[in-house]
Amino acid sequence: MTDSLSESPLAAQLQDEQRRRRRLSEMSLERPESTRIITVSNQKGGVGKTTTTVNLAAALADHGFNVLVVDIDPQGNASTGLGVPHSAETDSIYDVLIDDLSIAEVVGTSPDVENLQVVPATIHLAGAEIELVSLVAREQRLQRSLDEYIRHREETGQPRLDYVFIDCPPSLGLLTVNAFVAAKEVLIPIQCEYYALEGLSQLLNNINLIQKHLNPALQVSTILLTMYDARTNLAAQVVHEVKDYFGDEVLESKIPRSVRIAEAPSYQQSVISYARDSTGALAYLEAAAEIVQHSDGPPFVG
């Protein structure tokens, strides 16, 4: 009976997770030479974009890095997932982009991780696309605010930010353009589902336009596969197709379908805080570590 238990799929999974946790605990992760600003984008809905932003940021903070999340999605789901107030009365990224408030005036700290800060989004952001049209340097407003905030932290003796994640709306409007102009890297989450690559050519074309006209330093640095189910042939096929298309920019870590990941936002927490011992939390901690080690990889050219 004991032998059959030790050979069961559950036992094999537990042994594999123990091995992965041990390997993570033995890793030495270096701070980046300068702040890495990463926009998380995919105009296709339901791919785990905000979930990825929230949990990668929390995982990197858990690894000891200083992390900032900028929520520029009017739905404000990243703000919710990190437990930061974002009611209509809250000063937010809307006030930064439209009314020239500084990020220092609106930033909040996630209650679960002290070195994880959040610039919240409120419902007012829904009208920002229209209001931005008439403003001077409308595409660079987020970039200028972030640069100013990074200088402010340095001047006031605060720790340097290691990572900034910008959570975009699932569209390619002015808010997303601001995110692309402000960042050096784009992280694209791709779900392991049928039509996984559908619509990506439009996203990559838009990134190329940003590179040519507004931000030559922008690159697609990271592809993260989400909603992975190792039991299905479809998942294996999608992994193969994505790796064929993007090559070395695809992380080896894959985010599995997970009840704990799905539950965490309802408690206004990341899965790292909500269920640290879960398979989903382990996957995000591994992906975060891989991003730290992945900084010197070649950029993807579409």
N, C-alpha and C positions, 0 to 999 in steps of 0.2 A: 504494500500500500504506500509506504514511504517512497519507494523507488518510483512508482508511477506518478506520485505527486511532484517529485523533484524533476520529472521529465515533462510536466504539464506546460501548456503555453503560458499560463499565469506565472508559474515559477520561473520560466525562462525570461519573461518580461521583467519580473522583479529583479532578477540577477543582472539583466542588462541595465536597468535603471540604477542599480547600486554601482555598477561599473562606471556609468556616465557621471553620476554624482561625485564619485571618487576622483575621476579625471578632472572635473570642474574645480573641485576643491584644491587640486594640486597645480592649477594654472596660475601663472604670474602674468597679470594683464597690465600693460603699460599705459599711462595717460598719453593721449595724442599730443603732438608737438604744439598744435594750436587748436582752437575750438572747431569741432566738426559740426557743420550745420547741414542737416539732412531733411529734405522734404519727402514726406510719405504720400505717394500719389497713385491713384488709379481711378479713372473716371467711371469705370464699371462698378456698380454698387454690389454690396454683399461679398466682397473679397477679403474682409477682415482688416481693412485699412486703419480704422480708428483703434480697433482691438490691438493691432500690431504696434501702433504708435504708443498707446498706453503701456503695454506690457514690455516692449523693448526699453522704453524710458525707465520704467520701474526696475527692470532687470539690471540695467546699467547702473542705476543709483544703488541697487543692492550690491553690485560688484564694487561699490565705493567711489564711483564717478559723480561729478557734479553735473546735473542734467536739468535742462529747461525744455518744457513742452509749450509750444505756441499753438493754440487752438484757433484756427481761422475757418472752421466749418460752422455755419450758422446753427446747426443742430446742437452744438456744444457737447457732443457725446464724450469727447476726450476729457473735458472739464468734469463731467459727471463721473466718469470712470476713475478719476484721480481724486475725487472727493473735494473739489474746489468749488465754492459758491459761484453761481453764474446766473442769478436772477436778473430780470430786466433792469433793476436799479444798480447792479454791480458795475463798477468801472471795468472795462474789458478791452480786448484788442480792437473793438470798434472805435473806442475813444482814442486809441493810439493812431489808427489809420486815418480817421476822419478829423479828429479834433486836436491832434498833435500832443496828446498826453504822452509822457514817457512810460516805457515799460516798467520802470522802477515804481511808478505810481499805481500800477494795476496788477502787478505780479503777486501770486499767492503761493503758499507752500503746501504740498500734499500732506495731509495729516499722518499718513503712514510712513513717509520717508522724508527725513528732514533735508536731505540734499537733492530733492526733486521739487522743482518749482514749476508753476503753471501760469501762463497768461490765458485767462479764460475767454470764452466766446459767449455772447448773449444773443438773444433773438434780434437785437438791433442790427446785427451783422447781415441779416437777410436783405436789407436795403443798401448795403455798402457798395455792391457792384455798381449801382446807378450813381451813387454819390461820388464814387471814385473817378468817374468819367471826367468830371469838370475840374479835378484837382491837379495842381502842378506836380510833375514827376510822379504820376499816379502809380507807375509800375515799381518805383523804388522806395515806396514809403515804409514798407516792412524792413527792407534792408537797412535803411538809414536808422530806424528805431532800434534794430538789433545791434548795429555797430555802436550806437550811442550807449545802449545798456551794457554792452561788454566793456566799454571804456569806463562807464560809471562804476562798475564792480571793481575794476582795477584801481580807480582813483580813491575808492572808499575802503580799500583793503579787504574786499570780499574774495573768496576763492574764485579762481578762473573757471568759467564754464568749460566742461570737457565736451559735452554733446548738447546740441539743440535739435529737437524734432519739431517739424511743422506739420500739423495735421490738416490736410486740404479738404475742401468740399469735393464731392464726386462730379466735378464739372471742370471745364477749362476756361473759366472766366477770369476777371481781373484779380480776384482773391488768389487763385491758383498761380497766376502770372507773378504776383507779388512774392509768393512762396518760392517759385523757381528762381526769381531774381535774387532773393535773399540767401539762397542755399548754394553750396558747392556740390552737393550730392543729391541724387534722387534714389529713394528706395521704393521699389514697386512690389507690393504683395500680389501674388497670383494664386488663386484658389485651384486646387486639384480637382477640377470639374470639367465637364464637357464645355467646349468653347472657351477654354481658359485664356487663349491668346487673342480672343476676339476683341477688337477695338484697340489693341495695344499699338498698332501701327499709327493710329491717330495721335495717341499720347506721345509716341516717340518723335513723330513729325513736329509736334508742338514744342517738345524739348529741343529739337534741332533748331527751330526758329528762335527760341530764347537764346540758345548758344550763339547764333549768328548775329543777333541784333541787340541783345540786352545783357547777357551774362556768359561770356566765352568760357568761364571756368566751370560751368555746370557739367556734370557727367552722371550717367546712370551707373551707380557704384554697386548696388545691391539688389538682388532679386530674392524674395523670400516666399517659399511655397507654403500655403496655408490650407487648412481643412483636409489634411492628408490622411488617408485611410489605407494602411499598408495591405489590407486584406483584398483590395480590389485591383483588377488589371487596369482599370481606367486611371487610377492614381499613378501607377508605374508608367503608363503611356504618357501622361501629362508631364511627369518629371523628365522623361526622355526628350519630349518635344521642347520643353522650356530650356533644358541644358543644351540642346542642339542650337537653339536660337540665341541664347545669351552667354553660353560658355561659362567662363570662370566667375562671372558675377553672381551666379546662383549659389546661395549658401547650401552647405551640406545639411545643416539643421533644417528640419521640416516641422511645421506646427500641426499637430494632429487635431482631428475633431475631438472636442472635449467638453463635457458637461460643465466642468469647473470653470473653464474659460468663459463659457456662455453665461454662467451664473454670476460671476464676479462683478460686472457693472451694476447689477441690481442692488449690490451692497456698497456701491460707490468705491470700489476697490479694484486694483489690478489683481490678476490671478496670483502674482508673486506674494501679495499681502493676504489674499483671501484663502488660498490653498497652496501654500509653498511646497508641500510634499506631493502635489499632483503631477501627473505626466505633462500636462500643459505648461505648468510653471517651469518644469525642468527644460522643456523644449525652448521656451523663451529665454531662459538663463543661458542655454547653450548658444542660441542664435545671437544674443547680445555679446557673448564672449567671442564668437566668430567675427562679428562686425568689428570688434576692437582689433583683432588680428588681421582683418581683411583690408585694412586701410591703404596698403601699398599695392593693391591689385590694379591691373590695367583698366581704364575706363571702357565701358561698352559703347561702341559706335554703331548707331542704327543705320 
